[in-house]
Amino acid sequence: MQECGKVFLTLLVIILLPSCGPQKRKSKKAALQKAAFLLSEIETQIDVDQSVVELEAKLTDIPTCIGSRMLTIRQISEQPPQMRLELECDQSLEEVDAFYAEQMLYNGWQQVITVKDDQEIMHVYKKPQKLCIIMMTQITSGQTHLAMTVSDISGDL
């Protein structure tokens, strides 16, 4: 996250600095072209953890709330393949619950069971050869923590 902040500040300085003070139109255009070139250089130098990208790619059928922040993502087992994803979002427990109840069905998941409490909700969903457990915990009235475990399965539930 700090890397994104550094990139953003660098970009902001590169773009705004040339426009400060009296300059001719040609020099502003040249400065903007140079800024665009430097931005493309910065983008190619951002270090992306390939294992995280691969894990995220395996979770394309799991919806996430808009504005949610990923806390962790990791593979917890190779046989059977299991992944764990933790998120936080700035919505109430009820809003997050309604979102997943609708969106998981929309993404082809079948609900197996739901267990509700005042501060926690657990949903279990399945697809052919796949199981997803979503634990939602209310942190504050407008903030919810989600822990999702996705596992490949064989046989029927």
Secondary structure, 3 states (H helix, E strand, C coil): CHHHHHHHHHHHHHHHHHHCCCCCHHHHHHHHHHHHHHHHHHHHHCCCCHHHHHHHHCCCCCCCCCCCEEEEEEEEEECCEEEEEEEEECCCHHHHHHHHHHHHHHCCCEEEEEEECCCEEEEEEEECCEEEEEEEEEEECCEEEEEEEEEECCCCC
